């Protein structure tokens, strides 16, 4: 993928990376997987900036966290890869790209289409997050955790909030797409 980025592209990538970092600190602490606004900004990045720039914003966010900046919900540093919730962050990179591609493929942008695209992104994030959560708990932490326990703590407790976030993304992104891409 060739990266011909303009200064405006770089600013928007940095902005959405920063917004994702801010979203990490707006949280409702629940056991295992806290509810944050990171997903809102990851999905919005893909939808508003497009696949390439959206994905780059989330990659930048993860790189900044892994080099030690405390931008993740519980800090930062390379050890965060072994955090039970790191898979959700990886999922945000892929989700940003996928929702961006889906949005680029539609001609008439509607709230319903943006909501459905956002829900695809939420699904991608959950796939990466749940697989990583299960793997880390069972293989690294040595906590015998069933698939049901992972689904309960990593999906059922948070999905309603993420559906609401997808609705917020759909409404706000519709306006932002036109503002950002003028």
C-alpha positions in Angstrom: 0.0 0.0 0.0 1.5 3.3 -1.1 1.2 6.0 1.5 1.1 9.3 -0.5 -0.1 11.3 2.5 -0.8 15.0 2.4 -0.2 17.2 5.5 -4.0 17.3 5.9 -4.0 13.4 5.9 -1.3 13.3 8.6 -3.2 15.8 10.7 -6.4 13.8 10.5 -4.6 10.6 11.2 -3.0 12.1 14.3 -6.3 13.7 15.4 -8.2 10.4 15.3 -5.3 8.6 17.0 -5.5 11.2 19.8 -9.3 11.0 20.0 -9.0 7.2 20.4 -6.5 7.8 23.2 -8.9 10.2 24.9 -11.7 7.7 24.4 -9.6 5.2 26.4 -10.0 7.4 29.5 -13.7 8.0 29.2 -14.7 4.7 30.7 -17.1 2.7 32.9 -15.0 0.2 34.8 -16.6 -3.2 34.7 -14.7 -6.5 35.4 -12.4 -7.7 32.6 -13.4 -5.4 29.7 -14.1 -1.8 30.7 -16.6 0.2 28.6 -14.8 3.0 26.8 -15.3 5.4 23.9 -12.3 4.0 21.9 -14.6 2.0 19.6 -16.5 5.2 18.7 -13.3 6.9 17.5 -11.9 3.8 15.8 -15.1 3.3 13.8 -15.5 6.9 13.1 -11.9 7.0 11.8 -12.6 4.4 9.2 -15.9 5.8 8.2 -14.9 9.5 8.0 -11.3 9.2 6.9 -11.6 6.1 4.7 -10.0 2.7 5.0 -6.3 3.7 4.6 -6.3 6.8 6.8 -8.6 5.3 9.4 -6.4 2.2 9.7 -3.3 4.3 10.0 -4.8 6.4 12.8 -5.4 3.2 14.8 -2.0 1.8 14.0 -0.4 5.1 15.2 -2.5 4.8 18.4 -1.3 1.3 19.1 2.3 2.1 18.3 2.3 5.1 20.6 0.9 2.9 23.4 3.3 0.1 22.8 6.3 2.4 22.9 5.3 3.4 26.4 2.9 6.4 26.2 0.1 5.8 28.7 -2.7 6.0 26.0 -4.4 2.7 26.7 -7.1 2.2 29.3 -4.6 0.8 31.8 -1.4 2.5 30.7 1.0 1.6 28.0 4.2 -0.2 27.1 5.1 -3.4 25.2 3.8 -5.6 28.0 0.3 -4.4 27.1 0.3 -7.1 24.4 -0.3 -9.6 27.2 -3.2 -7.7 28.6 -6.5 -9.5 28.2 -8.0 -6.6 26.3 -5.3 -6.0 23.8 -7.1 -8.0 21.1 -9.8 -5.4 21.1 -7.2 -2.8 20.2 -5.9 -5.0 17.3 -9.5 -5.5 16.2 -9.9 -1.7 16.0 -7.1 -1.5 13.4 -8.9 -4.1 11.2 -12.3 -2.6 11.9 -11.2 0.9 10.9 -10.0 -0.5 7.6 -13.1 -2.7 6.9 -15.6 0.0 7.8 -13.7 2.5 5.7 -13.8 0.1 2.7 -17.5 -0.5 3.2 -18.3 3.2 3.4 -16.2 4.0 0.4 -18.3 1.4 -1.5 -21.7 3.1 -0.9 -23.0 5.8 -3.1 -25.8 7.2 -1.0 -24.7 7.7 2.6 -27.6 7.1 5.1 -27.7 6.8 8.8 -29.0 3.2 8.5 -26.1 2.2 6.2 -23.6 3.9 8.5 -25.1 2.0 11.5 -24.9 -1.3 9.7 -21.3 -0.6 8.6 -20.5 0.3 12.3 -22.0 -2.9 13.5 -19.8 -4.9 11.1 -16.8 -3.0 12.7 -18.1 -3.8 16.2 -18.2 -7.5 15.1 -14.6 -7.4 13.8 -13.4 -5.8 17.1 -15.2 -8.5 19.1 -13.7 -11.4 17.1 -10.2 -10.2 17.8 -11.0 -9.2 21.3 -12.7 -12.4 22.4 -10.0 -14.7 20.8 -7.3 -12.7 22.5 -9.1 -12.6 25.8 -9.7 -16.3 25.8 -6.1 -17.1 24.8 -4.5 -14.8 27.4 -6.6 -15.9 30.3 -6.1 -19.6 29.5 -2.6 -19.8 28.1 -0.7 -16.9 29.6 -2.4 -16.1 32.9 -3.2 -19.8 33.6 -6.8 -18.9 34.6 -9.0 -21.8 33.4 -11.7 -19.7 31.6 -14.6 -21.2 29.6 -15.8 -19.9 26.3 -19.0 -19.0 28.1 -17.2 -16.9 30.7 -15.3 -15.1 27.9 -18.5 -14.4 26.0 -20.2 -13.2 29.1 -17.5 -10.8 30.3 -16.1 -9.8 26.9 -19.4 -9.6 24.9 -22.7 -9.8 26.7 -21.7 -7.2 29.3 -20.7 -4.7 26.7 -22.7 -5.3 23.5 -25.6 -3.1 24.4 -23.3 -0.2 25.0 -21.5 -0.9 21.7 -24.8 -0.9 19.8 -25.5 2.5 21.3 -22.0 3.6 20.2 -22.6 2.4 16.7 -25.8 4.6 16.6 -23.8 7.6 17.8 -21.1 6.9 15.2 -23.7 6.7 12.4 -25.3 10.0 13.3 -22.1 11.9 13.9 -20.2 10.4 11.0 -22.8 11.4 8.4 -22.1 15.1 9.0 -18.3 14.6 9.6 -17.8 12.8 6.2 -18.8 16.0 4.4 -16.9 18.4 6.7 -13.6 16.4 6.7 -13.6 15.5 3.0 -14.3 19.0 1.5 
